[in-house]
Amino acid sequence: MKSKECMNCGSTKFNKVENGWKCDYCGTLYLNPKKETATTEKKTNEQPGLQKKKTRILIGVVLAIIFVLVGPLGYLTVSLNNTNTAYEPIEPGTVNSSEEEFPGEWNQSIYESIKVATENYDDNNEKYSFTGGSSYEELEKLVGTPDTVTSWEKETHGRSPRSMATWNKTKNGDFTSHSITVTYDKETKMITDKDHH
């Protein structure tokens, strides 16, 4: 065992005191190092774990806030996309006026039951979309094939390709004094306009 030597006077004689040693010759105190090194190491080891936990909680809170804010917007976008292709069914009722005013299988009730789509314009992509209109395919099953169809095959001014169907003949193939014209979006088959003249 190595003997102790006073750094001030060089003496090797010491008396034990409460927290260490005292030089007998000059009275210099030498205190024992505190045994807190183990607890200090524990604290430094615990702090990164605690810091990780706090970071995880913070990330979780931020993600929850983003989900709450963006979630409804995502749902709204999906809902809007779904309503673009949705349509109102055509529900013919009783005939209210003379069938002579209408061509083919048409009657007042069918004409009135057609829901014209609501037109929406998106400034961001400069395009039109439609919601809530009746289905042209369903209408054609109800009243038959139109006598003439005019089509626009290319998108123009933000409008998707569309067609205009006209019925102007009787069941026998004779021309009537009245005609019905229906315009529909070729992509969604949704009716965007109707006219009886």
Contacts in CASP RR format, 6 or more apart in sequence:
PFRMAT RR
TARGET T0000
AUTHOR 0000-0000-0000
METHOD contacts of the structure
MODEL  1
MKSKECMNCGSTKFNKVENGWKCDYCGTLYLNPKKETATTEKKTNEQPGL
QKKKTRILIGVVLAIIFVLVGPLGYLTVSLNNTNTAYEPIEPGTVNSSEE
EFPGEWNQSIYESIKVATENYDDNNEKYSFTGGSSYEELEKLVGTPDTVT
SWEKETHGRSPRSMATWNKTKNGDFTSHSITVTYDKETKMITDKDHH
3 12 0 8 1.000
4 12 0 8 1.000
4 14 0 8 1.000
4 21 0 8 1.000
4 30 0 8 1.000
5 11 0 8 1.000
5 12 0 8 1.000
6 12 0 8 1.000
6 14 0 8 1.000
6 23 0 8 1.000
6 25 0 8 1.000
6 26 0 8 1.000
6 28 0 8 1.000
7 28 0 8 1.000
8 23 0 8 1.000
8 26 0 8 1.000
8 28 0 8 1.000
9 23 0 8 1.000
9 25 0 8 1.000
9 26 0 8 1.000
9 28 0 8 1.000
10 25 0 8 1.000
11 23 0 8 1.000
11 24 0 8 1.000
11 25 0 8 1.000
11 26 0 8 1.000
13 23 0 8 1.000
13 24 0 8 1.000
13 25 0 8 1.000
14 21 0 8 1.000
14 22 0 8 1.000
14 23 0 8 1.000
14 24 0 8 1.000
14 30 0 8 1.000
15 21 0 8 1.000
15 22 0 8 1.000
15 24 0 8 1.000
17 29 0 8 1.000
19 31 0 8 1.000
19 32 0 8 1.000
20 29 0 8 1.000
20 30 0 8 1.000
20 31 0 8 1.000
20 32 0 8 1.000
21 29 0 8 1.000
21 30 0 8 1.000
22 28 0 8 1.000
22 29 0 8 1.000
22 30 0 8 1.000
23 29 0 8 1.000
23 30 0 8 1.000
80 131 0 8 1.000
83 131 0 8 1.000
83 132 0 8 1.000
84 129 0 8 1.000
84 130 0 8 1.000
84 131 0 8 1.000
84 188 0 8 1.000
85 188 0 8 1.000
85 190 0 8 1.000
86 131 0 8 1.000
86 132 0 8 1.000
86 133 0 8 1.000
87 115 0 8 1.000
87 117 0 8 1.000
87 132 0 8 1.000
87 133 0 8 1.000
87 134 0 8 1.000
87 135 0 8 1.000
87 138 0 8 1.000
87 188 0 8 1.000
87 189 0 8 1.000
87 190 0 8 1.000
87 191 0 8 1.000
88 115 0 8 1.000
88 132 0 8 1.000
88 133 0 8 1.000
88 134 0 8 1.000
89 134 0 8 1.000
89 135 0 8 1.000
89 138 0 8 1.000
90 110 0 8 1.000
90 113 0 8 1.000
90 114 0 8 1.000
90 115 0 8 1.000
90 134 0 8 1.000
90 135 0 8 1.000
90 138 0 8 1.000
90 139 0 8 1.000
90 142 0 8 1.000
91 113 0 8 1.000
92 107 0 8 1.000
92 109 0 8 1.000
92 110 0 8 1.000
92 113 0 8 1.000
92 142 0 8 1.000
93 109 0 8 1.000
93 113 0 8 1.000
94 109 0 8 1.000
95 107 0 8 1.000
95 108 0 8 1.000
95 109 0 8 1.000
96 108 0 8 1.000
96 109 0 8 1.000
97 107 0 8 1.000
97 108 0 8 1.000
99 106 0 8 1.000
99 107 0 8 1.000
100 176 0 8 1.000
101 108 0 8 1.000
101 178 0 8 1.000
102 108 0 8 1.000
102 111 0 8 1.000
102 176 0 8 1.000
102 178 0 8 1.000
102 180 0 8 1.000
102 196 0 8 1.000
103 147 0 8 1.000
103 167 0 8 1.000
103 168 0 8 1.000
103 169 0 8 1.000
103 170 0 8 1.000
103 176 0 8 1.000
103 178 0 8 1.000
103 179 0 8 1.000
103 180 0 8 1.000
104 143 0 8 1.000
104 144 0 8 1.000
104 167 0 8 1.000
104 169 0 8 1.000
104 170 0 8 1.000
104 171 0 8 1.000
104 176 0 8 1.000
105 142 0 8 1.000
105 143 0 8 1.000
105 144 0 8 1.000
105 171 0 8 1.000
106 143 0 8 1.000
106 167 0 8 1.000
106 180 0 8 1.000
110 139 0 8 1.000
110 142 0 8 1.000
110 143 0 8 1.000
111 180 0 8 1.000
111 194 0 8 1.000
111 196 0 8 1.000
113 134 0 8 1.000
114 134 0 8 1.000
114 139 0 8 1.000
114 182 0 8 1.000
114 191 0 8 1.000
114 194 0 8 1.000
115 132 0 8 1.000
115 133 0 8 1.000
115 134 0 8 1.000
115 191 0 8 1.000
116 133 0 8 1.000
116 134 0 8 1.000
116 191 0 8 1.000
116 192 0 8 1.000
116 193 0 8 1.000
116 194 0 8 1.000
117 130 0 8 1.000
117 131 0 8 1.000
117 132 0 8 1.000
117 133 0 8 1.000
117 134 0 8 1.000
117 185 0 8 1.000
117 190 0 8 1.000
117 191 0 8 1.000
117 192 0 8 1.000
118 130 0 8 1.000
118 131 0 8 1.000
118 132 0 8 1.000
118 133 0 8 1.000
119 128 0 8 1.000
119 129 0 8 1.000
119 130 0 8 1.000
119 192 0 8 1.000
120 128 0 8 1.000
120 129 0 8 1.000
120 130 0 8 1.000
120 131 0 8 1.000
121 127 0 8 1.000
121 128 0 8 1.000
122 128 0 8 1.000
122 129 0 8 1.000
126 158 0 8 1.000
127 158 0 8 1.000
127 159 0 8 1.000
127 160 0 8 1.000
128 158 0 8 1.000
128 159 0 8 1.000
128 160 0 8 1.000
130 185 0 8 1.000
130 188 0 8 1.000
130 190 0 8 1.000
130 192 0 8 1.000
132 190 0 8 1.000
133 190 0 8 1.000
133 191 0 8 1.000
133 192 0 8 1.000
134 190 0 8 1.000
134 191 0 8 1.000
135 189 0 8 1.000
135 190 0 8 1.000
135 191 0 8 1.000
136 165 0 8 1.000
136 182 0 8 1.000
136 184 0 8 1.000
136 189 0 8 1.000
136 190 0 8 1.000
136 191 0 8 1.000
137 189 0 8 1.000
139 182 0 8 1.000
139 191 0 8 1.000
140 146 0 8 1.000
140 165 0 8 1.000
143 167 0 8 1.000
146 165 0 8 1.000
146 166 0 8 1.000
146 167 0 8 1.000
146 182 0 8 1.000
147 166 0 8 1.000
147 167 0 8 1.000
147 168 0 8 1.000
147 169 0 8 1.000
148 165 0 8 1.000
148 166 0 8 1.000
148 168 0 8 1.000
149 163 0 8 1.000
149 164 0 8 1.000
149 165 0 8 1.000
149 166 0 8 1.000
150 163 0 8 1.000
150 164 0 8 1.000
150 166 0 8 1.000
151 161 0 8 1.000
151 162 0 8 1.000
151 163 0 8 1.000
151 164 0 8 1.000
151 186 0 8 1.000
152 159 0 8 1.000
152 161 0 8 1.000
152 162 0 8 1.000
152 163 0 8 1.000
153 161 0 8 1.000
154 161 0 8 1.000
155 161 0 8 1.000
160 185 0 8 1.000
160 186 0 8 1.000
160 187 0 8 1.000
161 185 0 8 1.000
161 186 0 8 1.000
161 187 0 8 1.000
162 183 0 8 1.000
162 184 0 8 1.000
162 185 0 8 1.000
162 186 0 8 1.000
162 192 0 8 1.000
163 183 0 8 1.000
163 184 0 8 1.000
163 186 0 8 1.000
164 181 0 8 1.000
164 182 0 8 1.000
164 183 0 8 1.000
165 181 0 8 1.000
165 182 0 8 1.000
165 183 0 8 1.000
165 184 0 8 1.000
166 179 0 8 1.000
166 180 0 8 1.000
166 181 0 8 1.000
166 182 0 8 1.000
167 179 0 8 1.000
167 180 0 8 1.000
168 175 0 8 1.000
168 176 0 8 1.000
168 178 0 8 1.000
168 179 0 8 1.000
168 180 0 8 1.000
169 175 0 8 1.000
169 176 0 8 1.000
170 176 0 8 1.000
178 196 0 8 1.000
178 197 0 8 1.000
179 196 0 8 1.000
179 197 0 8 1.000
180 194 0 8 1.000
180 195 0 8 1.000
180 196 0 8 1.000
181 193 0 8 1.000
181 194 0 8 1.000
181 195 0 8 1.000
181 196 0 8 1.000
181 197 0 8 1.000
182 191 0 8 1.000
182 193 0 8 1.000
182 194 0 8 1.000
182 195 0 8 1.000
183 191 0 8 1.000
183 192 0 8 1.000
183 193 0 8 1.000
183 194 0 8 1.000
184 190 0 8 1.000
184 191 0 8 1.000
184 192 0 8 1.000
185 192 0 8 1.000
END
